[in-house]
Amino acid sequence: LRWGSPARLSDPERSGRTAGLTGAGLGCRFAGPIKEADMTQTFPIFQLAEFENAEPAIRQKMADELDRTCRETGFLAVGDHGVAQTVIDGIWSEVSAFFAQPAQVKQQARAPYAGYPYGYLGPGAEALAASRGQVTPPDLKESFNGGPPETPKDEADPQALAFCYADTTWPPDRPQFRAAWL
Protein backbone atom coordinates (compact mmCIF):
# COMPACT_ATOMS: atom_id res chain seq x y z
CA LEU A 1 0.00 0.00 0.00
CA ARG A 2 1.30 3.44 -0.88
CA TRP A 3 0.64 6.02 1.78
CA GLY A 4 3.12 8.48 0.39
CA SER A 5 6.59 8.79 1.69
CA PRO A 6 6.81 9.22 5.40
CA ALA A 7 7.31 12.87 6.22
CA ARG A 8 10.02 13.93 8.59
CA LEU A 9 9.03 16.56 11.05
CA SER A 10 12.38 18.16 10.31
CA ASP A 11 11.57 18.67 6.59
CA PRO A 12 11.59 22.48 6.17
CA GLU A 13 8.50 22.47 3.96
CA ARG A 14 6.57 20.29 6.38
CA SER A 15 7.62 21.50 9.79
CA GLY A 16 4.82 23.60 11.17
CA ARG A 17 2.32 22.86 8.40
CA THR A 18 1.81 19.14 9.07
CA ALA A 19 3.41 18.69 12.48
CA GLY A 20 0.36 19.08 14.64
CA LEU A 21 -2.50 18.35 12.30
CA THR A 22 -4.40 15.16 13.02
CA GLY A 23 -7.72 13.95 11.80
CA ALA A 24 -10.22 15.58 9.52
CA GLY A 25 -13.89 16.43 9.79
CA LEU A 26 -15.25 15.65 13.22
CA GLY A 27 -12.82 16.52 15.93
CA CYS A 28 -10.15 18.05 13.70
CA ARG A 29 -7.27 18.94 16.00
CA PHE A 30 -4.41 21.35 15.76
CA ALA A 31 -1.77 20.92 18.40
CA GLY A 32 0.60 23.60 19.54
CA PRO A 33 3.90 24.13 17.77
CA ILE A 34 6.55 21.43 18.03
CA LYS A 35 10.03 22.59 19.03
CA GLU A 36 12.76 22.08 16.41
CA ALA A 37 14.64 19.72 18.74
CA ASP A 38 11.62 17.38 18.75
CA MET A 39 11.34 17.19 14.94
CA THR A 40 13.14 13.91 14.34
CA GLN A 41 10.38 11.32 13.99
CA THR A 42 8.70 10.19 10.79
CA PHE A 43 5.00 9.59 10.29
CA PRO A 44 2.82 8.25 7.48
CA ILE A 45 1.01 10.42 4.98
CA PHE A 46 -2.39 9.03 4.04
CA GLN A 47 -3.12 9.89 0.39
CA LEU A 48 -6.82 10.72 0.39
CA ALA A 49 -7.28 10.97 -3.41
CA GLU A 50 -5.68 7.56 -3.86
CA PHE A 51 -8.01 6.11 -1.24
CA GLU A 52 -11.09 7.67 -2.85
CA ASN A 53 -10.15 6.31 -6.28
CA ALA A 54 -9.11 2.82 -5.15
CA GLU A 55 -10.92 -0.41 -5.90
CA PRO A 56 -12.96 -1.69 -2.93
CA ALA A 57 -10.41 -4.33 -1.85
CA ILE A 58 -7.51 -1.85 -1.91
CA ARG A 59 -9.64 0.77 -0.19
CA GLN A 60 -10.41 -1.71 2.61
CA LYS A 61 -6.69 -2.50 3.03
CA MET A 62 -5.90 1.22 3.17
CA ALA A 63 -8.71 1.76 5.69
CA ASP A 64 -7.38 -1.09 7.84
CA GLU A 65 -3.88 0.42 7.72
CA LEU A 66 -5.28 3.84 8.59
CA ASP A 67 -7.12 2.34 11.55
CA ARG A 68 -3.98 0.53 12.72
CA THR A 69 -1.89 3.70 12.44
CA CYS A 70 -4.42 5.75 14.38
CA ARG A 71 -4.67 3.12 17.11
CA GLU A 72 -0.92 2.57 17.42
CA THR A 73 0.46 6.08 16.96
CA GLY A 74 -2.50 8.45 16.97
CA PHE A 75 -0.79 10.66 14.41
CA LEU A 76 -0.63 10.98 10.64
CA ALA A 77 -0.77 13.57 7.88
CA VAL A 78 -3.29 13.61 5.05
CA GLY A 79 -2.08 14.35 1.52
CA ASP A 80 -3.96 14.86 -1.75
CA HIS A 81 -6.92 16.23 0.19
CA GLY A 82 -7.84 19.02 -2.22
CA VAL A 83 -7.82 21.80 0.38
CA ALA A 84 -6.51 25.01 -1.19
CA GLN A 85 -3.18 26.29 0.11
CA THR A 86 -4.79 29.66 0.93
CA VAL A 87 -7.21 27.89 3.29
CA ILE A 88 -4.36 25.96 4.92
CA ASP A 89 -2.31 29.15 5.30
CA GLY A 90 -5.29 31.00 6.81
CA ILE A 91 -6.03 28.40 9.47
CA TRP A 92 -2.34 27.91 10.21
CA SER A 93 -1.92 31.65 10.76
CA GLU A 94 -4.89 31.79 13.13
CA VAL A 95 -3.90 28.66 15.04
CA SER A 96 -0.33 29.89 15.42
CA ALA A 97 -1.57 33.25 16.73
CA PHE A 98 -3.96 31.50 19.14
CA PHE A 99 -1.26 29.23 20.61
CA ALA A 100 1.18 32.15 20.91
CA GLN A 101 -1.14 33.87 23.42
CA PRO A 102 -0.61 33.69 27.18
CA ALA A 103 -2.17 30.69 28.92
CA GLN A 104 -4.85 32.77 30.67
CA VAL A 105 -6.09 34.07 27.30
CA LYS A 106 -6.23 30.58 25.75
CA GLN A 107 -8.11 29.34 28.83
CA GLN A 108 -11.05 31.58 27.80
CA ALA A 109 -11.76 28.96 25.11
CA ARG A 110 -11.27 25.91 27.34
CA ALA A 111 -13.63 22.98 27.26
CA PRO A 112 -16.23 23.62 30.00
CA TYR A 113 -15.61 20.33 31.83
CA ALA A 114 -13.35 17.26 31.68
CA GLY A 115 -14.38 15.00 28.84
CA TYR A 116 -16.10 17.77 26.83
CA PRO A 117 -15.10 17.21 23.20
CA TYR A 118 -14.46 20.73 21.88
CA GLY A 119 -12.44 23.75 22.90
CA TYR A 120 -8.96 24.43 24.25
CA LEU A 121 -7.16 21.83 26.35
CA GLY A 122 -4.02 23.03 28.09
CA PRO A 123 -1.02 21.03 29.24
CA GLY A 124 -2.01 18.33 31.72
CA ALA A 125 -5.64 18.17 30.57
CA GLU A 126 -5.33 14.82 28.78
CA ALA A 127 -3.39 11.59 29.07
CA LEU A 128 -3.28 9.60 25.83
CA ALA A 129 -1.68 6.65 27.55
CA ALA A 130 -4.80 6.28 29.73
CA SER A 131 -6.80 5.48 26.58
CA ARG A 132 -4.47 2.51 26.15
CA GLY A 133 -4.81 1.36 29.75
CA GLN A 134 -1.51 2.81 30.93
CA VAL A 135 -1.12 4.95 34.01
CA THR A 136 1.24 7.84 33.28
CA PRO A 137 1.48 11.52 34.11
CA PRO A 138 -0.77 13.77 31.98
CA ASP A 139 0.35 14.91 28.53
CA LEU A 140 2.36 18.11 28.30
CA LYS A 141 0.80 19.17 24.97
CA GLU A 142 -1.97 21.66 24.40
CA SER A 143 -4.64 21.41 21.73
CA PHE A 144 -7.77 22.96 20.34
CA ASN A 145 -10.55 20.66 19.19
CA GLY A 146 -13.33 21.93 16.95
CA GLY A 147 -16.53 20.13 16.14
CA PRO A 148 -18.80 20.17 13.13
CA PRO A 149 -20.28 23.56 12.27
CA GLU A 150 -23.85 22.25 12.31
CA THR A 151 -25.92 19.27 13.33
CA PRO A 152 -27.48 17.16 10.56
CA LYS A 153 -31.22 17.82 10.45
CA ASP A 154 -32.05 14.13 10.79
CA GLU A 155 -29.73 13.46 13.75
CA ALA A 156 -31.82 12.30 16.72
CA ASP A 157 -29.39 10.15 18.72
CA PRO A 158 -29.15 11.84 22.16
CA GLN A 159 -25.58 10.61 22.69
CA ALA A 160 -24.43 11.96 19.31
CA LEU A 161 -26.19 15.25 19.97
CA ALA A 162 -24.58 15.57 23.40
CA PHE A 163 -21.06 14.66 22.29
CA CYS A 164 -20.35 14.65 18.54
CA TYR A 165 -22.48 17.71 17.88
CA ALA A 166 -21.80 19.62 21.07
CA ASP A 167 -21.00 23.29 20.60
CA THR A 168 -17.37 24.25 20.13
CA THR A 169 -16.02 26.67 22.73
CA TRP A 170 -14.41 29.30 20.46
CA PRO A 171 -11.86 31.92 21.54
CA PRO A 172 -14.07 34.92 22.41
CA ASP A 173 -11.64 37.58 21.20
CA ARG A 174 -10.72 35.95 17.87
CA PRO A 175 -13.70 35.82 15.48
CA GLN A 176 -11.29 35.32 12.58
CA PHE A 177 -10.13 32.06 14.24
CA ARG A 178 -13.61 30.57 13.96
CA ALA A 179 -14.04 31.84 10.39
CA ALA A 180 -10.73 30.30 9.31
CA TRP A 181 -11.53 27.04 11.09
CA LEU A 182 -14.89 26.60 9.45
Residue pairs with C-beta under 8 A, 6 or more apart in sequence:
1 58
1 61
1 62
1 65
2 47
2 50
3 44
3 45
3 46
3 47
3 62
3 65
4 44
4 45
4 46
4 47
4 79
4 80
5 45
6 42
6 43
6 44
6 45
7 14
7 18
7 42
7 43
7 45
7 77
8 14
8 39
8 40
8 41
8 42
9 15
9 18
9 19
9 34
9 38
9 39
9 40
9 41
9 42
9 43
10 36
10 39
10 40
14 77
15 34
15 36
15 39
16 33
16 92
16 96
17 88
17 92
18 45
18 77
19 33
19 34
19 39
20 30
20 31
20 32
20 33
20 34
21 28
21 29
21 30
21 31
21 77
21 78
22 28
22 29
22 31
22 74
22 75
22 76
23 29
24 78
24 81
25 148
26 147
26 148
26 164
27 117
27 118
27 145
27 146
27 147
28 145
28 146
29 143
29 144
29 145
30 91
30 95
30 143
30 144
31 141
31 142
31 143
32 99
32 141
32 142
32 143
33 96
33 99
43 73
43 75
43 76
43 77
44 69
44 76
44 77
45 76
45 77
45 78
45 79
46 62
46 66
46 69
46 76
46 77
46 78
46 79
47 79
47 80
48 78
48 79
48 80
48 81
48 82
49 80
49 81
49 82
50 62
50 80
51 59
51 62
51 63
51 66
54 62
66 76
69 76
70 76
74 128
87 180
90 180
91 180
91 181
93 180
94 174
94 176
94 177
94 180
94 181
95 144
95 177
97 174
97 177
98 106
98 109
98 144
98 171
98 174
98 177
99 106
99 142
99 144
103 122
105 171
105 173
106 120
106 122
106 142
106 171
107 120
107 122
108 171
108 172
108 173
109 119
109 120
109 144
109 169
109 170
109 171
109 172
110 119
110 120
110 121
110 122
110 169
111 117
111 118
111 119
111 120
111 121
111 125
111 145
111 169
112 119
112 169
114 125
116 166
116 169
117 145
117 147
117 163
117 164
117 166
118 145
118 146
118 147
118 166
118 167
118 168
118 169
119 144
119 145
119 168
119 169
119 170
120 142
120 143
120 144
120 169
120 171
121 142
121 143
121 144
121 145
122 142
123 138
123 139
123 140
123 141
123 142
124 138
124 139
124 140
125 138
125 139
125 142
126 138
126 139
126 141
126 143
127 136
127 137
127 138
127 139
128 139
129 135
129 136
130 136
145 168
146 168
146 181
147 164
147 165
147 166
147 167
147 168
148 164
148 165
149 182
151 161
151 165
155 161
155 165
168 178
170 177
170 178
171 177
171 178
